Amino acid sequence: MLILYGSHTGQAQSVAEQIADRLKQAKVRSTPVRCSSLDDYLKGNDLSQEKFAIIIASSTGDGDPPDNATKTPRFLKKSAQSKDYLKNLKYCILGLGDSNYSAYQGFPNKLDKILQDFGAERVLERGEADDQVGLELVVEPWIDSVFKFLQSTGELPQSAEAEAEQTSAWKLHFNPIKSKEDKEEFARMEETRKSARQEDSDASDDETVNKKPRLLKASPRLTLQSGDQSESSLSRGDGSLSSDPNLRVPVAPEPFLASGVTHVKLPVAHGLKWQNGAQFPGLAGEPTPVKIVGTALLTEESVKKPKYEFVIDLADHLDAFPYQPGDALYVIVPNREDEVNFILSRTGLLPLADNEFKLFVHPETTRAGAALPPHIPPNASLRYIFTYCLDIRRVPSRPILRALADGAKDENERRRLMELCSAQGLNEFTQFVRKSGVSLADLLFTFPSVQPSVDRLIELLPRLMPRAYSVASFRGRRVRFVYSVLTFTAEEGRRYERKGLATEYLLSRRVGDTIQVIWKEPSRFRFPPIPSPLATAEALLTTPLVMIGPGTGIGPFLSFCQFMLKQKLQDPQTFEQTANASKVQRLIFFGCRDRTKDGLYLDELEAYVREGILSELIVCESAAEGKTKQYVQNGIEEMKEKILALVDEKALIFCCGDAKGMSVDLFSTFCKLLEENKGLTKAEAVGHLKELKNQNRYVEDVWS
């Protein structure tokens, strides 16, 4: 049985591995169950020799394949000897995506078409899971349909799923240590671990208030349930779910890690490579310490999402960061100390948080291909692992809830956690966990009897990724960035107030502080785009530009303008002659709520207009008193004649900002302009814009 995935953030890989685990539990007849990334499989295998494949795929950027599937289209086309190359293959495919992006489901659709073009037969409707409404709403029913299909073909026994659901998730209750010396060492580590748990549970808060590390605390007003006790919530399901005697609960993924703690104390990092030196898509350098040399509040502090800037000095590291306008750097962001302490206290291992923690693959695990997570150092402290390696803020997945249920001592709490990860509880999981944005700490506050296994958390928690910030300047070693801050109040299942992890960290930094940054691989969102025929400064200066950046999306366009200003200052005569000869148009559409409260860098942008760098600055205000609401797409519509003329003149169109509808709305706006003014059908307009994307003339940098 073959399961293939193309995964960027790990979601598709996680789904693929869960399917593999379930198939093994259900005793699928075609063995062994193989699970691999698309590229890794196709490097050494011939897909035409397979009879059936389950494929999980996501997209990146403008519908591009993720890094572990970038070679897949080429591999398939190169291997194909004829149009019926894959005539013996039956397959099903699930796409993961985010409908905020205009290239939603781009790669899964492309891969599906390639497979069918070479004669493969898709046996189920293609699944399209949307992260905006909850991947689980499509993923779980789609997996069920795969299992039903396999049952219909005889690959799975009819009772397979029922038997699998009754299987205990905890199967590894054995001593993994073989030699006498190892047994003695493991016994010492276990004794250390047990004494730590006893110490943690015996000590009262009053006695240890000055000894214990700082712990996260729930909002006082949420320590008691309030409101209508009959209403469903994170801690309480509705009547039909609570009384359902036949919950369909997924089997927890097979445990595969074991660990021990020694008496050796370790400094937090003690010379470790960040996240064990593990690679990830987009990484193009090493973590580098840099100093913050400037910070500023850019808006009124009272606005909904106040905006800030910070400036770093690359100093002697400039050669390691050959950035160009539009590029971005990664900022390494640690988890909050009080959250880490709270979670470790619930595992019972907080007193040993700074001791050497040895992690290894359980030698008797039955999980195929079990390996240490590459981003987890095998000899670090728990504090390091939970501070720098694991994402404890991301909304917990249903497998994590399943593992928490296994650690619940209270039967009511265990039942509720089982409800939330059950097939019947999918809507409540979406409402109370996913949409509410609860964290692991929120769940532990809500279910106080849960004592999670630290090994299981390391297995199931996703990797803590650095945050990418676009450069907002082009002035050598001093680099400016701009970001917004959103506060999440203690409500809707969230048990403590917080800001975004990265923005809260940046807000706490002061001038003179050191942070770690990493060079990010350049994307197509660059001036000029990569690849591009515009190789010379003259070609750039004669190319029309339409730049659309609401909110902090204005950042990279500041670097564009500074780049062009530098060209002008270096050779003013050539700049003036080039600009005047071509009468080149360069427009910026900036969106804000009220320019007097959250207008960013307007003085600087207006100066670029006076200098001839920009031909026009259009400010679109969506909540200014006494003015008609206007978003950037409305501004585009109002200037449709000029915009369409610029498209005809081969203008480069750049869009940057929060993807909450912006990417899709802008794409739709341009389609509408082409339909209404160029006589194109909707399909032709979409096709024309997709062709502009392929030519790097319509380039997006959006996030959600």
N, C-alpha and C positions, 0 to 999 in steps of 0.2 A: 504494500500500500504506500503510495507516494504522496507526500504533502509538500508543496512548494510555496515559498513566500517571497515577496518583495517588500521590505520594511524600512522605513526611515526613522521613526521614533521608537520602534519596538512593538507597536500595537499589533501589526500584522503578524509579526513573529510570535507574539504571545498567543494570539488566536490559533495560529497553526500548531503551536506546541500543545495547547489545550485540546485541540482535536486529536492530535497524536496520542495524548494520554488517555482520552476517552475511548479511542479505538482499541488501544491495548487492553484497557479494563473490560471492554465489551467483547474481547476475544475475536477480533476480525480474522478472517480465514487467510487473507493474503499477508503473509509475514515475510520479513520483518517490516514493521512500520517505519518508514524513512521520512525524515523531516529535514528540509534543507532550504537555503536561499536559492532563488532561481539561478543566479550567476554561478554559484558554487556547484550546483547540480549539473548545469549545462557544460561546464568546463570539461568534465570527464565522462559524461553520459549521453546517450542518444535517446531523446524523448520518443522517437518513433518506435522504440522497443517496449514502451510502457502501454498497458491496457487502460489504466485509469489514473487520474491525477486530481487532487484537490488543490486549488490555487487560491492564496490570499494575497492581495496586492493593494498597495497604497500609491499615492502620487506625491511629488514634490513640486514646488515652484509652479510653473505654467503647465502642469499636467505631465511633468517629466517622470521617468522611472526613479525609484529610490536607488541609493548607491549600490545596494547588493542585487540590483536588477538592471543596471544601466546597459550591460552588454547583452541582455536577453534577446531583444529584437534582432540584433546583429547575429548572435549565435544561431537563432532559429532560421534566419534567412540564408545564412552561410551554409547551414547543414542541409537545408531542403534540396533534394534532388529533383523533385517534381511537385506539382500542385496537390498530389495526394500523399505527400510525405508523411503526414500524421493520420492517415485514414484509419489506423487501428486504435487510435487514442480516443477514449471518452474522458470528459473532464467536467468539472464544475468550478466556477470562479466567483469569489467574493471580493468586491472592491470596498476599500475604506477611504473616506474622504471627508471634506468639509465644504458644505454648499456655500460658505461665505466666499469661496474662491471661484473665479470665472472658469477655471479649468477643472472643475469638479469631476472626479472619476476619470481623469484624462488617461492615465496609464492603464488601469484595468480595462477600459474600453478598447484601447489600442491593442493590448495583449490578446483580448478576446477575439478581435478581428483577425489578428495574425494567425492564431490557432485555427480559426475556421477557414481562413484562406488556404491553409495547407491541409485541409481535409479532416481536421479533428471535429468530433461531435460533442457539443455541449449538451449535457443531459438534464440540466436544471436551469431555471431562469437565473440570469446573472444577479447576484446579490449586490445591492448598493447601500452601504451603511453610511449614515451621515452623522458626523461628530457633533453637529449643531443641535440635533434632536436626541442624540444618544445612540452610539454605535450598537449597544446591546439590543435595541428595539428591532434591528434587522439581523444582527449576528446570530443570536440564539435561535430564532425560527429558521434561519438558513441552515445552521448546523443540524437542527432537527430534520430538515428536509433531506440533507445529505445522508443521515443515518437511515431514514425511511427508504431512500433509494437503495442503499447498500443492503438493507434487509430484503428488499424486493428482488435483488439479484442473487441472494443467497450468501453474500459476503459476510453478513452479520446474522446471527440467530435472532429470531423474532423477539426473544426475551432479553436481548443483549442490554438495552438501555435500562430496563427495570432492574436487572441484576447489578448493573454498574452503579445505579443510583443508591443501592442498598450497601455498596461496598464501603467499608470504613476508609476514611482518608488517611488515617494514621496506621501505617503498616510497619514502620521501621522502629521497633522497640527491641533493639539488640545491641550488643557491645561491638563496636566496629574495630576495636583494637586487637591485634593478633599476638605480638610478641610480649614476653613477660615485662621487658623494660617499658614498652609502650603502655601496657596495662597499668603499670605503677604510675607513670607520668599522667595518664588520663585520670586515674583515681585521684591524684593530687589536685588536678585541675577541677574535677567535679566537686571535690570537697571544698575548694575555694569558692566555687560557684554557689554551692548550697549554703555555706556560711554567710555569703553576701546576701542571699535572699532572706535568710533568717534575720540578719542584722537590719535589713531594710524594712522587714515587716514588724519587728519587735519595737523599733525606736518610735517614740511618739513625736508628733510635730513640735510640741512644747519643749521637749528635752533637747531636740536637735536643731532648733530654729537657726542657730548660729553656726551649725556644722554642715548642714545639708547644702548641696548646690541649689542655685536658683531654679525653681520649678514653675512651669506654666500653670496659671490658675484660670478656672472658668469664670465667666462673668457672674458676679453674685446674684443678679436678678434671674439667672437661668438655672440656679441650683435646685429650684423647685419647679415642678410642672405647673403651668398656668393655663388658663383658658378652659375651653370645653373639653372635659376628659374623654368625651366620646369621639373627638376628632382624631383622625389618624395623623401620625407624625413619624419622625425618625425612630422613636423608641416604641411606637405602638401602631400596629397595622389596623386596617379596617376590619369590620366584623367578618366578612366572608373569607378574607385571607387568614385571619387569626384562628378561625374555626376549621380551616381546611385540613383534613386528616391525611391527605395524600400529596404533600408538597413534593414537587419534582426538584430535588436539590442536586446540583452538579457534584460529582466526585472531586475532591480537592486534588490538585496536581500532586504527583508522586514526590514525596520529600527526597532530597538527595544530598543535603549538606549536614555535616556534623561539626562540632566545635568544642573548644575548651579554653579555659582562662588560666593563666599562670600568675605567680606572685610578682612578676617583673613589672615595674611601673614604666610607662612609656610617655615621653612628650607627645603632644597631639600629632605632629607630623613626623618627627624624628628622622628627617632625611628621606622620607618616602617620596616617590614620584606621584604627582597628583593623579588620583584614581588609577594607581598602578601602571600609569603610562598607556592605558587603553586608548585606542583610536575611536573616532566616531565620524560620521559624514560631515564634511565641511571643515574639519580640523586641518590647519596648514602650518602649525608652529607649536612651540612649547610654551607652557605657562611662564609669564615674565612679570616680575614685580615692577610696578611703576608708581610714581607719586601723584597724588591729586594736588593740583596747583590752583584750582579755582572751582567754586560752587556758587550757584545763584538760583533764587526763586524768580521765575520768569512771568508769572501771572499773579493775580490776587490769590491769596491763600484760601479764600472762601469759595472759590469756584469748585465745581463738582470733581474735576480731575486736575488739580494744580500741576503745573509744568515746571521742571527744574532743568538746570544744566550742570554738568561737571566737566572739568578740563583735566587731562592727564599730561604728564611730561614723559615722552618716550626716551629722552636723554640719549644715552649711548646705545639704545636698542633700536634706533630708527631704521637701521639696515635690515632688521628682522621683521619690520612692519612696512613693506613697500606699498603703502595704501594709495589708492587713487580715489577721485570723487565717486561716491556711491558705495564704497566698500564698507565693511563692518568689522568690528572686533568683538571677540567673546570676552565677557567679564565673568570670572569665577565667583560664584555666590555660595556662601555656606548657609546651612540651616541655622535657625535661631537656637541659641544655647538653651533657653528655657524649654523649648519644644523637645529638643534632644533629651534633656534631662528627664522630662516628664515621661516620654516614651520608654526610655531605659529603666525608669523607676517601675513602670508597669510590667516590664519583663522580669523584674527582680534583680537586675544586674547593675543598677546605678552605682553601688559602692565599688564595682570593678570596672567602671567605665574607662579608667585610664590604665588598666592593666593590659599586658600582652594578650591578645585574643587570637587563637589559632583556628583557622577555618580550613576544612578539607572536605573532599567528596567522600561520602560514606561508602566504604569499600563493598558493602553488600546491597547498595541500592539497586533496584531493578529498572531505574529510569535510563532509557537509551541515551547515549551521548552525554551523560551527566558530566559537568565540568564546573570548576569555580567560575563565578561571574568574572569576566576579564577586568572589570573596573574595581574589583574589591581586592585590596592587598591581603595575602594570606596571613601576614604577621603584622597586624596593626592593632590599635585599640578600638574598642567599640565606639568611643567618642569620635575618633577620626572617621570611622565608617559611616556613622549616622550623621555626622556634621558635613562631610564632604562628598560622600559617594551615593547616598540613597535619597530619593525624592520623597520626603515624608509629608509634603504639602499637597501633592497631586491627589485629586479625588481617588479614593481607594477603589480598586477593581472588585468585581464580584468574587474572584478567587481569594482576594485578601479578606473579604467579609466571611467567606467560607472558613478560612483558617482561623479568624477571630472567633467564630462560633465554636470551633474545636477547643479554644482556650477559655471559654466561658464556664464559670462555676455555677452561675445561677441559671436554672432551666428556662425561666421566662426570657432572659437575655439571649440564651442560646437559640431558643425558638425564634425570636424576632430577627436575629442575624440570619438564620436559615431562611426565614420568609423573604428577607431582602435579596438574598442571592438565588432564590428559587425561580423557576420559570413563571409561576403564578405571580410572583412579586416584582416582576420586571418593571411595571409602571411605577410602583412605589420606590423602587431603587432609583429610577430616573428622576422622580419628583423630589425625594427626600435626601438622596445622596449626590447624584450627579448634578442636577440643576441647582441645588443649594450650595454646591461647592464645598462640601465638608471635607475635612482632612482626617488623617489617621488619628490625630490627637482628639478631634471632635468625637470620633467614634468611641475612643477609650474613655472620654468623659461621660458619654451617654450610656455606655455599658461597663459600669465600674467593676464587675466581677471578672472581666476578661484579663487573663494574664497571657499575653502572646508569647510564642516561642521566638527567640531572637533569630534562630536559624531560618525559621519559616519567613520572617520579615525580610531577611537578606535575600532569600530566594525570590520573593514575590514583589517587593518594592521596586519601582523602576529606578533607573540610573538618574542621578541629579545632574542635569545638563547645565552648562554655562549659558548665560543669556547674551544674545547678539545685539549690539547697538551700532547703528549706522553713524559713520563719522559726519559731523556737521560743520567741518572746517577743512581747509587745505592750506595749512601754514606750518608744514614741517613737523618738528618734534612735539609741538603742543597741539593736542587733538581735543576737539570739543564734541560733546554728546548731549542730547536732549531726551528727557523721559517724562512720563506723566505718572501720577500717583493716584490710585483708587483705594479707598478704605472700605473694607468688608466688615460690616457691623455684626455684633453678636446676636444673630437671629436666624430663623429658618434652619435650625439644626447646627449652626455654627456656634460654638460655645465660648469663643473668645474673639475679641476684635483684633483684626490685623490688616496690614497692607500687603501688597504683592511682595513675595519673598525678595526679589532682586531690588525693587524700588525701596523697600524698607531698609535693606542693607546699604544702598547708595545714600539714602537720606541720613544715615548714621555716620557716614564718613565725613571727615573734616579736612581742610587744607593741611597738607603735610602727611596725611595718612597714606599707607601703601595698599594698593589692591593688585590682584593678579589678572592679567589680560592675555589673550591668545589670538594670534593672527588667524582670521577666518578666510577660508578659500574664497576668492572673488566669485561673484555670481554674474548673471547677465545684467543685473541692475548696476550698471557702471557707466561712467561717461568717458569714452564711448562704450556702448555695450560690448560684451565679449561673446562671440567674435564679431568684428565689425569692419567694414571697408573704410571706415573713417579713421585712417591711421595717422593723419597729419593734423597739426593744429589748425591749418587753413581749412581743411575739410570740416573740422568741428565748428569753426567759427562761421561757416557758410551754411550750416544745417539748421533749419528751423527746429525749435524745441517747444513742446507743450508739457509743462511740469505741473502735476496735480498732487497737492500735499496737504490734506486737512490735519490739524493738530500737530503732533510731533512728526508727522510725515513730511513736514517742511525741512527737517534736518538735513537729509542728503542733498537737497537742492541748494542749501547754503554752501556746501562744498563744491557743487557745480559752479556757482557764481564766483566763489573765491578762485577757483581754477581759471575761469575766463578772465577775471580781474588780473590775475598773475600774468596771463598771456598779454594783456593790454599794457601792463606796467613794464614788461620786459621788452616789448617792441610796439610802442604806441602807434607808430606810423603804419605798420603793416595791419595792425588791428583796425585802425580807422578806415584804411583803404578797403580792407576785406568786408567790413561791416557795411560801409556806405555803398560799395559796389553791388552787394547782394541784397541790401535792405532786409537782412535776415530778421525774422520775427522770433522772439523768445518770450513765451508767456508763462507766468506762474499763477496758478489758481490755489489760493490758500483758504482753508476753511476753519472757522472758529465759531464759538457761540456769540461772543460780543467782543469786538476788537479792542474796546477800552478795558476789558477785564482779562481776556486770555488771547489777545493778539500777540503772536510770537515774532520777534525780530523784525517788526514792521519798519522801524527806522533803518535798519540795515538793508532790508529789501528795497525800500524806497531809494536808498543811496545807490543801489545797483541800477535802478531805473535811470537815475540822473547820470550815472557813469556810462550809460549805453550798453551795459551788460544785459539788462532786461529791457524789452520793449514795452512790457505792460505787466502790472501786478493787479490781479483781481481778487479782492477779499470778499468771501462769502460768509455772511453771519447768519446763524440759525436761531439765535435767541436774543437778538438785540432789541431793546425796548423801542417801540414805535416804528420798527422796520419789518418788512415782509420776510418771513423765514426763507433762507436761501442756503442750499448745500452746494458743494462743488459741482455736482452734476447739473444743478439748475444753472449755474454760471456757464457751463459748457453749452447748454441748450440755448442760452441767450446770445451766445457768440457763435452760433452754428455756422454762419457763412464763412467767418474767418477760420474756424477750426477745420471745416471741410476743405477749404482752400489749402491750408497747411498740410493736411493729409495728402492732397494731390501733389504737393511740393516735396513729398518724401520726408515730412517732419518726423522727428523721434518723439514718441509720447511716453512719458514716464508717470507712473501712478505709485504713490507711497502712502501708507497709513494703516490704521486699524481696519481689519477686514470685516468688521461687523456690518455686512451688507454693502460696504463701499465698493469692493472689487466687482461684485455682481451688478450693483446699480450703475457703476461707470460703464461697464461693458455693455449693459443694456441700453444706456444712453447713447453710446457711439453706434450701436446697432440701429437704434431708432433714427438717428440722424442719417445714416446711410439709406435706410428704407424710405424715409419721407423725402429725401432730397436728391438721392441718386437713382431712384427707381429700382432698387434691389428688393428681392423678396427677403423675408426674415432669414431663411436658410442661406441665401447668398450673402447677406450682411454678416452673419456669424462666420461664414467661411472666409470672407474678406478680412475680418479682424483676426481670425486664427492665422491667416497667411501673414498679416502684419507681425503677429507674435513670432512666427517662425523666422521672419526676417529681422527680428530684434528691433522692430520699429514701434512696437507696443509692449512695454516692459513694466512689470509690476514687482513691487516689494511690499507685501502686505502680511499682516500678522493678526492672530485672533487670541 
